[in-house]
Amino acid sequence: MPLLEVSDLRVNYGAITAVQGIDLFVEKGEIVTLLGANGAGKSSTLSAIVNLVKPSSGKIMFDGQDITWKPTANIVEAGISQAMEGRQIFPRMTTLENLHMGGYISTKEEIEVGIERAYELFPILKERSKQMAGTLSGGEQQMLSIARALINNPKLLLLDEPSLGLAPMIIQDVFNAIVSIRDEFDTSILLVEQNARVALAISSRGYVMEKGKIVIASTAEKLLNDEKVIHAYLGGESKALREELT
């Protein structure tokens, strides 16, 4: 049984259908990437999984439980956390205070363990613990956003555009950390990302969304060699990309 299984999910915003009956799943221990252009329905899919946006129809199963209509707080308690697009940190709070905010369902002891894990994953956050989060660099804010989502030690982490606005060197650091989260924290990951080449390089499988529908579902390796994916999301650099990632 998959850790997460989404069946026939639909999301409407008034008369606009953002997600049109998609199916996807994430197994325990996987990193799965959801690709697509802006407006394809990727973020709406993540928001529906944690009920920040109410699904119009469909079913969402997590760890053997139907969570489709559960309140977001209960979904977090069940083991899903999300690092939002745009980081969504509290800029007038310190780095440490932001991390504490991530543990609102946890005990004091659990929060302290989570913070120590965050510092091991992102040592720069310990150095910046007393600094106002709004004064951190873009890369540090992204690290903080991810670390805050990990305080509750989730079974599944949803990441929405973690590379957005970051320099290439910082992007690589963030994606190295994502692999560490899977390997060291035993956390599965559903990743929404437009930087397809970096995301697929660390993923086991991927889905491509267009206009609210999943149009391709395959292994990451096959997607890296799919001419349609290469042309649409990898800049057409098929030969160089294949050599780079094999």
N, C-alpha and C positions, 0 to 999 in steps of 0.2 A: 504494500500500500504506500503510495507517495506521501511525503510529509505534507505537501500542499497540492490540492487538486481543484482546479477551477473548471467548471462545466457550463457551457452555454451562457456565459456572462454577458449581460447587456447593461449599458449605462447611458441614461438619457439626461440631457440638460434642456428641459422644456421640449421643444420640437426637434432638437438636435440630438441625434444618436451618436455618441462618442465611441462606444464599444458595441460591436455588433455580433454577439453570440460567440465569443471566443472560448477555446479550450486550451488549457496549459497545465503543466504539473512540474513540481520540483521534488526530487528524491532527497533523502537524507544524505548530507555530505556533498551535495552538488552546488556549483555556481552555474546559474542559468541566466542568459542575457536576453533581454527583450529589446530589439532594435526597431527603428522606424524614424521617419522624419517628424518634425514638429507638427503637432495636431493629429498624429496617427492614433492616439488613444492610449499611449503607454502609461503616462502618469495617472490617467483616469482609472486604468486597470489596477495600479498599486493602491490608489485611494479607495477603490471599491473593496479590495481585499481586507483593509483595516476599517472599513465602514466610515471613512471620512466623507465619502460620496456613497449614497445608498444605491445599490444595484437596482435596476429596473426589473431584472429577472435573472435566473441562473442559480447556481449552487457553488459554494466555496467550502471545501472540506480541509481541515487542518488537523493533523495528528489524530485522525479518526473522528473528529468532531465537526459537526455542521456549524460554521461560524457566520453564515451568510447574513443573518440579521442581528447578530450580537452587537452590543455597544462596543465602541472602540476600546474603552478601558478593559473590558473583559477579554477582548482579542489580544491586547498587550499582555494581560495576565496569563493567557494561554500560551504565549511564547513567541509573538511576532512583534518586532520593532521596525521602525522606519526612519531612515535619514532622508529628510525632505529635499526636494530640489531648491536650490538657492540657500541652503544651509540652515536658515531659520533659527539661528542662535539668538540669545538675549544679549544685545550689544552692550548694555549698561550694567551687566553683571560680570563678575570675574569668570575666568576659565573654570575654576573649581566650582563656583556656584552653578554654572551651566551644567557641569557633570552631575552635581547633586540633583538638579531638576530632572535628569533622566531616570532617576531612581525613585520616582514618586510612588511606585507600588511595592518597593523593596524595603526591607528592614535596614536599620543603620549599619549593621554588620555587613549585609549584602552590598550596600552602596560602597562601603569602604573597600571591599574586595573588588568590586567593579571598577572603582577609580584606580586601584593599583594595576589592574589588568590594562586599563586605558593608558596609563603611564608607561607600561612595558611596551605596548603597541606603538604609542606615539610619545617618545621621551620628551619632545619639545613642549608638550602640554604641561608636563611637570614644571619645566622651567618657566612657563608662562602662567602658572596656576593662579597667581595673584593679579594678573594683568586683565584689564577690561577686555572682554571678548571682541568688542567692536574695533579694538586697535590691533588685533591679530592680522597677519597677512591672510590673503585668500586661501592659500594652502593650509594654513594653521586653522582657519575657521572650518574648512572642510573636514580636517582631522577631528576637530572638536565635535562637529555634527555627527560623525560616524561613532566616535567614542561615547558620546552621550546616549546614542541609540543602543549601545552595547552594555550599559550599566546593569540592565535587568538580566543579562546573560540569556538572550533570546535563542530559541531554536532556529528561527528564521529571521534573517535581516533583509529588509527591502531597501535598496539603494536607488535613489532617483538622481541621475545625472551627476555622479560624484566628480567627474573631470571638468565640469562646466566652468570655464573661465580661468583654468589653471595653466601654468607653464608646463611644457613637456616633461621637464625633470621632476616636477612635483606630481604630475599625473602618474608617472612610473612609481613614485613612492607610495601614492595612495593605492594603486592597484597591487603592489607588493603587499601592502597591509591587508587588502581584501583577501588575498590568498592565505595570509597568516590567520585571519579571522576564521576561515574555514578549517584550516589544519590544526590550529592550536586551541581554538575555542569550541570546536565541533559545531559550528554554526553554518547552516545552509544559507544560500544567498540568491535572491532574485534581483537582478541588476538591470535597470533601465539606463541605456547609454547610447549616445550618438557616435562616440569614438569607437567604432566597430572593431577596428583592428586590435586595439588594446583589450577590449572587453572579451572578444572571442578567444584571444590568446590564453586567457585564464579560465575559460568556461568549458564545461563538458557539452552543453547543448545550447541552442538558441532558437528564438522565434523572431520572425520579421512581421511587423504590423504595417498595414496600409489602410487608411481611411476606416479605422475601427475594426479591421478584420486581420486575422493571422493568415498571411499568404504563403509563408514558408515556415516549416518546423523541421529541424534537423540537428545533427551533431555540429559542434563548433568547427570541426575539421572540414566537414562537407560545406558548411556555409562559407568558409574561407576560400573555397575553390568553386563556389557557385558564381557563374558569370553575372547573373542578375544582381546578386549581393555585391560583388566586386564593383560593378558599374555604378550602382546606386549609393553605396555606403563606404566604399574603400577607394574611391577616386580612380578606379580603373587600373590601378597598379598591380595587376594580378600576378605577373611573373615575379616582380621584386618582392611583393608581399608574401608570396608562397615561399620564396627562398628565405625571407627574413624570419618567418614563423615556423619553419620546419627544421 
